[in-house]
């Protein structure tokens, strides 16, 4: 069977990343975590301590994904930043950085280069509409904001016992608003994408449904 490009889009915490990783694993495909790429640029910007985004940081940027002990790791310019990019501070800032046209162009170019030969699973917010509009399979995951917030809360509460569910709900609602209304590559469902509501589905059920579609 020819190796195809699989695009999985959807709002924050709809299950995109976990599902995409498992689909890639079952198919022996490469998983490209596009969200981590935008978080990596956000991390680099925050590390620079510049108030205004400095476009020059994109000039020699190098982002790689490596599987270490069966866990996906994100490397930025040779540094493993997997934990650093999963903080609330990064989550709150990533949408504004992702809206910078130069950031989107740079990362879209990198993503297209990574996936040009197929055999890839990419997840994000504009994979099926902008990055790979010719992807052979496009999935759009949705879920209620309460279900998405609970997932994010369960992921983060071990590291922050003071975290409030209401805080996560507000953060995701803000992210949805920003992602859907940004000028460049807004979050939207591709016309030929297949919607899957993950509100009451387990990750395994999501993966199985996508594999059947393939």
ROTI-635167 format. One line per field, with one value per residue (C-alpha): x, y, z; residue in one letter. Coordinates in Angstrom, 1 decimal, padded with zeros to 4 digits, always signed. Example, Ala and Ser with C-alpha at 12.3 -4.5 7.8 and 13.67 -1.06 7.14 Angstrom:
<nodes>
c1 <- +012.3/+013.7
c2 <- -004.5/-001.1
c3 <- +007.8/+007.1
aa <- a/s
</nodes>
This chain:
<nodes>
c1 <- +000.0/+001.3/+002.2/-000.1/-000.3/-002.8/-003.8/-005.5/-006.8/-008.9/-009.0/-006.9/-007.1/-009.4/-007.1/-005.1/-001.6/-002.1/-004.3/-001.8/+001.1/-000.7/-002.0/+001.6/+002.8/+000.3/+001.1/+004.9/+004.6/+006.5/+004.6/+005.2/+004.1/+003.4/+002.0/+005.3/+007.0/+005.0/+005.6/+009.3/+009.4/+007.3/+009.9/+012.7/+011.0/+010.4/+014.0/+015.2/+013.3/+012.3/+008.9/+008.4/+009.0/+012.4/+012.0/+015.8/+015.4/+013.9/+017.0/+018.9/+016.2/+016.4/+013.6/+013.9/+011.7/+013.3/+011.7/+013.5/+012.3/+009.1/+008.4/+008.5/+011.0/+011.2/+014.7/+015.3/+018.8/+020.1/+018.4/+015.7/+012.8/+010.1/+009.1/+009.7/+007.2/+004.3/+003.9/+000.8/+003.1/+003.9/+000.3/-001.0/+001.5/+001.7/-001.4/-000.1/+003.3/+001.7/-000.2/+003.0/+003.1/+006.9/+006.6/+003.8/+005.7/+008.9/+007.2/+004.9/+007.9/+009.6/+006.5/+006.0/+009.7/+009.3/+006.2/+006.6/+007.2/+004.1/+004.1/+003.4/+000.8/+000.6/-001.7/-002.4/-005.0/-004.2/-002.8/-005.7/-006.4/-002.9/+000.1/-001.2/-004.5/-003.8/-003.5/-005.2/-007.0/-008.1/-009.6/-011.2/-011.5/-014.0/-015.1/-016.9/-014.8/-015.6/-014.2/-011.1/-010.4/-010.8/-008.2/-005.7/-006.4/-005.7/-002.4/-001.2/-002.5/+000.3/+002.9/+000.7/-001.6/-003.0/-004.3/-008.0/-010.2/-012.0/-008.6/-008.1/-011.6/-010.9/-007.5/-008.9/-011.8/-009.4/-007.2/-010.2/-011.1/-007.6/-007.1/-010.4/-010.2/-006.5/-005.8/-003.4/-004.3/-007.2/-008.5/-011.2/-012.4/-011.3/-014.3/-013.3/-012.3/-014.1/-015.3/-015.0/-016.5/-014.1/-016.1/-017.1/-014.5/-011.4/-008.2/-008.2/-011.7/-010.4/-007.4/-009.5/-012.0/-009.2/-007.5/-010.8/-011.1/-007.6
c2 <- +000.0/+003.5/+005.6/+008.6/+011.9/+012.0/+015.4/+015.6/+019.0/+020.3/+022.7/+022.5/+019.2/+017.5/+014.5/+015.3/+014.6/+011.4/+010.0/+011.1/+009.4/+006.1/+006.1/+006.8/+004.0/+001.4/+002.3/+002.6/+006.2/+009.3/+011.5/+015.2/+017.2/+020.6/+022.0/+021.3/+023.3/+026.4/+025.9/+025.6/+029.0/+030.5/+029.1/+030.6/+033.9/+033.9/+032.8/+035.9/+038.1/+040.4/+042.0/+042.3/+039.1/+039.1/+037.4/+036.8/+033.9/+031.9/+032.2/+029.2/+027.4/+023.6/+021.5/+017.7/+014.9/+011.9/+008.8/+008.1/+005.1/+005.1/+008.8/+011.5/+014.3/+017.7/+019.2/+022.8/+023.6/+020.5/+021.0/+018.7/+021.1/+018.5/+019.5/+023.2/+023.7/+022.0/+024.7/+027.0/+030.0/+028.6/+027.5/+031.0/+032.6/+030.2/+031.3/+034.9/+033.7/+031.2/+034.2/+035.9/+035.4/+034.8/+032.1/+030.3/+030.5/+029.1/+026.2/+025.3/+025.1/+022.8/+020.6/+020.3/+019.2/+016.7/+015.1/+015.5/+011.8/+010.6/+008.1/+010.8/+011.8/+015.5/+017.2/+020.8/+023.5/+024.1/+020.8/+019.9/+023.5/+025.0/+022.6/+019.6/+020.5/+017.5/+015.0/+011.8/+011.6/+014.6/+014.2/+017.0/+016.2/+018.0/+017.8/+019.9/+022.5/+020.8/+017.5/+019.1/+021.1/+018.0/+016.2/+019.1/+019.3/+015.6/+016.0/+018.9/+018.5/+016.1/+018.9/+021.7/+020.7/+024.3/+024.2/+025.0/+023.4/+026.7/+028.2/+025.6/+026.1/+029.8/+029.2/+026.8/+029.2/+032.0/+029.8/+028.7/+032.4/+033.3/+030.3/+030.7/+034.4/+034.9/+036.5/+033.9/+030.2/+030.2/+027.0/+025.6/+022.3/+021.5/+020.9/+017.3/+016.5/+013.9/+015.0/+012.8/+013.9/+012.7/+013.9/+010.4/+008.4/+006.8/+007.3/+003.7/+004.2/+007.3/+005.5/+002.5/+004.8/+006.5/+003.2/+002.0/+005.1/+004.5
c3 <- +000.0/-000.9/+002.1/+002.5/+004.3/+007.2/+008.5/+011.9/+012.9/+015.7/+018.7/+021.8/+023.8/+021.4/+021.4/+018.3/+019.5/+021.4/+018.6/+015.9/+017.7/+018.0/+014.4/+013.3/+015.5/+014.2/+010.6/+011.2/+009.9/+011.1/+013.6/+013.1/+016.1/+014.5/+017.8/+019.5/+016.7/+017.4/+021.1/+020.4/+018.7/+021.6/+024.0/+022.0/+022.0/+025.7/+026.3/+024.4/+026.8/+023.9/+024.2/+020.4/+018.5/+016.8/+013.4/+013.2/+015.6/+012.7/+010.5/+011.8/+013.8/+013.8/+015.2/+015.4/+016.8/+018.4/+020.1/+023.3/+025.5/+023.4/+024.2/+021.6/+022.4/+020.8/+020.2/+019.5/+018.1/+019.8/+023.2/+024.5/+025.4/+025.7/+029.2/+028.9/+026.1/+028.0/+030.6/+031.0/+030.3/+026.9/+026.3/+026.9/+024.5/+021.7/+019.7/+019.4/+018.2/+015.8/+014.3/+013.2/+009.4/+009.3/+011.9/+010.1/+006.7/+008.2/+010.1/+007.2/+004.9/+007.4/+007.8/+004.0/+003.7/+006.4/+005.0/+001.2/+000.6/+002.6/+005.4/+007.9/+010.4/+011.3/+013.8/+014.3/+013.3/+009.6/+008.4/+006.1/+005.0/+004.5/+005.1/+003.2/+001.4/-000.8/+002.1/+001.3/+004.6/+006.7/+010.1/+012.2/+015.9/+018.1/+021.8/+024.3/+026.1/+029.4/+028.2/+026.7/+029.9/+032.0/+029.9/+030.1/+033.9/+034.4/+032.5/+034.5/+038.0/+039.1/+038.5/+039.8/+042.7/+042.9/+039.4/+039.0/+036.4/+035.8/+035.0/+032.3/+030.9/+030.5/+029.0/+026.4/+025.6/+025.0/+022.8/+020.7/+020.2/+019.1/+016.9/+015.1/+014.5/+013.7/+010.3/+009.0/+008.8/+011.3/+012.8/+010.6/+009.2/+005.7/+003.3/+002.7/+006.3/+008.3/+011.7/+014.8/+018.1/+020.8/+023.8/+024.9/+023.0/+024.4/+022.7/+021.5/+020.0/+018.1/+016.8/+015.7/+013.8/+011.9/+011.0/+009.6/+007.5/+006.1
aa <- x/x/x/x/x/x/x/x/x/x/x/x/x/x/x/x/x/x/x/x/x/x/x/x/x/x/x/x/x/x/x/x/x/x/x/x/x/x/x/x/x/x/x/x/x/x/x/x/x/x/x/x/x/x/x/x/x/x/x/x/x/x/x/x/x/x/x/x/x/x/x/x/x/x/x/x/x/x/x/x/x/x/x/x/x/x/x/x/x/x/x/x/x/x/x/x/x/x/x/x/x/x/x/x/x/x/x/x/x/x/x/x/x/x/x/x/x/x/x/x/x/x/x/x/x/x/x/x/x/x/x/x/x/x/x/x/x/x/x/x/x/x/x/x/x/x/x/x/x/x/x/x/x/x/x/x/x/x/x/x/x/x/x/x/x/x/x/x/x/x/x/x/x/x/x/x/x/x/x/x/x/x/x/x/x/x/x/x/x/x/x/x/x/x/x/x/x/x/x/x/x/x/x/x/x/x/x/x/x/x/x/x/x/x
</nodes>
